[in-house]
């Protein structure tokens, strides 16, 4: 018993060390599991994914399982930092490293790529060639524009001309999408599939959304990273003086906040209508749609800084505004006041906080150009 207590104390000291105090795969704080064959400390969620690759990873709970002396000694010799030097030695700059709040398929494929396929150890370059090849093509299931059906479509990504094409007929593409304005984010809950990917791009002044998936998790994550590789190529050509490290945050534009709110018209006497809203901090745009799987937005609102007359604040109860939902928001722009209603108070506070964060960001020359283009398009 004394030996078991000693082993438990050793493990507790190890997991508190720098690098070990975060999950080796997703960065979640306070890991309480470990893979004793790989020598890494893991969170509960990632430990479950390691159970799916028992040929390379065996896991135990730090607190609940018994640890033999030999296993504890192995953990003392290894640890997250040492494992990272082996299994993440050659991760391409564009490759997305999932965080603990990311969707399951991203974390699953990151774990399989690192430990099972050993893509980043420098021993196997065949998988890396998929992300870095000049042309990447496959069939994906794409949601049709006018209904909820998903249909098979052929997609081709070219790093030569930095475009994404998809085809209904083999001889001519339905769309040719430039990497300039393309964005890809996983949206499993919105799309209703664990591998759901949303691809967005500008078509004129409107945003066009494609909703796709594939049953093979490795393939859809390969698509995501291939798009990121092409996006980085584009950014390097556009900004040759900037370092790769400075360009990485621009590859994927994450949505700061999404969800349903009710919205009234410019006179605030129009009836409130339920709309799906998407706020992007990088583009400083609030887009709203009739529903969350619409191909194009109904309209877009540019959000500038406080110095130019933009502000966001909470409003009173529904009695003063007339919406079905009871928690109001005022978004003030130089042209007009937008009034939204949220169903729950936490949503109201999250939206106001998100608007405030965008308003607090300094404007860039590109922001001023986007604001002017959006104003001309109205």
N, C-alpha and C positions, 0 to 999 in steps of 0.2 A: 504493500500500500504506500509505503514511504517513497518507493521508486516512482509509482504512478503520480503521486503528488509532486515530486520533483520534476517529472516530465511536463506536467501541466503548467508549473511555474515557468519552466524554460520556454514553452510555447507562448505563454502570455507575454513574456519579455520580448520574444522575437516579433510578435505581431504588433507591438508598439513601436518598433524601430522605424525610422524613415524608410520610405518605399514599401515596407511591409504593412504599414497602417492604412493603406488603400488597396482595394481589390486590384490584382495584377492585370485584369482584363477590362474592367469598365471604370475603375477609379472610385468606386463607391467607398465611403469611409467606414472604418470599423469592421473589416472582414473577420468572420468567425469560422471559416472553413479553410481547408488547405488541400492541395494535391501533393501527396507525399512522393509520387513518382516524378513530378515535374519540379517540385520544390517551391511552389508559389502559394500565396495566401489569397483567398477568394471570398467574395460575398456569397450569400445564400443562392441568389439567382444564377450566378455564373457557375457555382458548384454543381447545380442541377444540369447545366449544359455540359459540364465536364463528364457527367455520368453517361452522356451519349457517345463518348469516345473512350470507352473502357480499355481499348487496346493501347492507349498512350497515357491515360490519366486515371488515377485512383484517388478518391477524396475521402476525407474524414472531417468530422466536426472537431474544432479545437476544444470545445467545452463539454460535449456529450460523449465522445468516443474515447476509447482507451488507446494510448499511443505507446508502442514498444520503443525501447531504447534506440534500436537501429533506425527507426523512422524519424525520431526526434533528432538524432545525429545528422541524418540526411537533410533535414530542414535547416539545421544550423549551418551546414556547408553551402546551402543554396540560398533561397530567398528571392524576392521579386526582382531586385536589382540585377542579380546574377543571371536569372532566367531571361530578363529583358535583353541583356547583352547577347544572348544566344538566339532567342526566338523572334526578336524584333530588330535584328542586326541590319537588315536591308529593306525596311519598309519604305516604299516609294513616297515621296513628299505628298503626292495627291491623295494617297490612300486614306480613307476615312477611318479614324480610330474611335470606336463607339464609346460613349459615356453611359453612366448607369441609367439615365432617363431615356436612352434611345430604345427603339423597337427591338423585339426579340431576334428577328432574322439578322439584323446587323451584328448583334453580339454573338449569335450562334456562328455565323460565318467567319467572324474575326477569330474566334476561338479555334474553329476547325482549320482556318488558314494558318494560324500560328503553330499549333501543336500537332495536328493530324497530317496536314499537307506540307507543313514546314516550308511555306512559301517565302519566308523572310530570313532564313538562316544563311542564304548564299549558296545552298547546295542544289536548289531546284528553281530554275528560271522559266520553266514551261508555263506555269500559272501566271507569272508576271507578264509574259508575252501577250496574254489575253487582254490585260488592261492597257498595255502599251502598243498594241498592234496598230498599224495604219488604218485598218478597216475591221470593225467589229459588227457582226450581223447575227440576228436570230429572229424567231417569231415570238411575239408577245401578245397577250390578251389585252385588247384596248376597249375601253368603254365607248360605245357609239354616242354621237353627239346629241341625238334626239330622244334616246330612251336609255334604260338601265342595262341593256344587253352588252356583254363583252364579246368581241369578235376577234379572231386571229388576224394579226397584221404583221407584215415583215418590216423590221426596223434595221437601218444601216447607219452606223456611226463612222464618219471619216475624219481622221486626224490630218489628212492632207489638205482638205479645204475647210476643216473645222465646221462640219455640218452634221446634223442628224436628219435623216430622211425616213419617212414611213410610206408604205405602199399598200394600196388596195388591189391594184393591178400591177403586174411585174414590170411593164414597160415604162410607166411614168409615176413619179412620186406624188402622193397626195399632198405632202408638205415638205419643204426644204427649210430647216431651222438652223439659223446661225448660232454659234456658240456665244456670240456677243451678249445676247439677252436670255440665254437658256438657263433654267434652274431645275434641279431635281431634288426632291425630298421624299422620304418614306412617309406614307399616310395610311397605315393599315386600318385604323379605326374608321376613318372617313370613307375609304374605298370598300371596306367590308371584306378584306382579304389580308392575311398575315404578311403577304409579300407585296402589298400595294404600294406603287410608286407614282407620285405626281410629278409630271414634267410640264413646266410652264415656260412661256416665251412671249415676247411682244410681237403682235401682228398689227402693224400700224401703231396706233396709240393704245390699243386694247391688249389685255393679257389673255392668252389662249392657254387652256389647261388640257393636258392629256392625262388620263388615268389608266395605268397599265399594271399588269402583274404577270408572274410566271410561277408555275407550281414548284419549280426548282429554285430553292433559296440561294444556292451558290450562283446560279445564272443571273438572277435579278440583282444580287449584290455586285456581281461582276459588271453589269450594266451601269450601276450607280457609280462605281469607281472608274469605269472607262469614260463616262461623261465627265467626271471630275478631272481625269487626265487631260481630256480635250479642252476643258475650261481653263486649266492651268496653262496649256499651250497658248491659248488665245490671250490670256492676261500677260504672259511673258512677252508676246509680240507687241501688245499694246503698251506695256510699261517696261521697256527693256532695262531701264535704269534701276528698277526696284528689285529687291532680293526676293527669292521664293518665299521666305518666311513672312514677308509683308503681304504677299499675294494670297496666301492660303485662306485667310478669313473671307476673301471675296469670291472664292470658288462656289460655295453654296450659300444662298440667301435663306436663312431660317426665318420662319414666321414668328414674330414676337408674340402674337396673340391671335387666336381664331375662335369663332363661335357665333351663335345666333344672338341677335338683338332685334328689338323693334325699332323702326325708324319712321319718322314723320317727314313731311315735305318742307319746302322753304318758308311757307307762311306759318307753319306749325299749327295750322287748322286742318290739314289733311289727315285722314285716318292713319293710324300706325300700322305698318306692315312688317311682318317677320322676315328678316334677311340674314344671310350668312356673311360674316365680315372676316376679312383677313388683313392683318397689319404687318407690314414688313419694315423693319427699322432701316435697312440698307437703302431701300428705294424711297423711304419716307412716304409711302402710299398706304391709304386705307381703301381696300377694294371691297365692294359688296355685291352679293349675288342673290338670286332668288332662292337657290338651294346650294348645298355644299358641293355637289358634283356637277355644277354648271360648267360648260366649256369656256364661256366668256363672262366677264363681270357686267353688271348693270351700269356701274359708274365707279369712278375713282376719286378720292379726295387726297390732295397733296397736303402734307403736314410740315410746315416750316418751323421757325423758332419764335420765341416769345417777343423778340425785338420787332418782328414783322406782324404781330397781331394774332398769334396762335396761342390758345390756352385750352385746358381741359379741366372740368370740375364736376363734382357730384351735384345732382339736382334732388329736389324733394320727392315726395310720394306721388303715386299715380293720380291722385285726386286733382292735382294742379296741371297735369299734362294729358291725361286721357288715355294712356296706353293700358293694355291688359296687364303688362308686367309693371312692378312697382318701384324699380330702382333706376333713377334717371341719370343721364350723363349729358353735359353740354360740351360740345367741341366747337370752339370759336375759331373762325378763320377770317381773313380780311374781307371776304365776300359775304359770308353769312354765318349763322349759328346752326350747327347740326344738333338735333336732339335725339338721343337714343334711350331705350328702356331695356334694362336687364331683368331677368327672372329672379335672380338671387343677389343678395347684397355682396357676397364675396366676388361674384363676377363683375359687379359694378366697380368695386375697388381695384380689381386686377386690370380692367380696361383703362380706368383713369391713370393708374400707375404706368401702364404701357404707353399711353398717349404722352404722358409727362416725360417719359424717358426719351421718346423720339423728339419732342419739342426741345429738350435740353441739349441734344446733339448739335454741334456747330454745323452750319451748312457748307458744303463743298461746291466748287464750280460746277461739277456734274449735277448736283442737286438743283442749282439755279436753272440749269438748262432743262432738267426734267420738269421743273415747275412751269417754265415758260411753254414747253411743248404740251403739257397737260392743259394749260389755260387756253392755248390756241385750238386744242382739239374739242373744246366744249362749245 
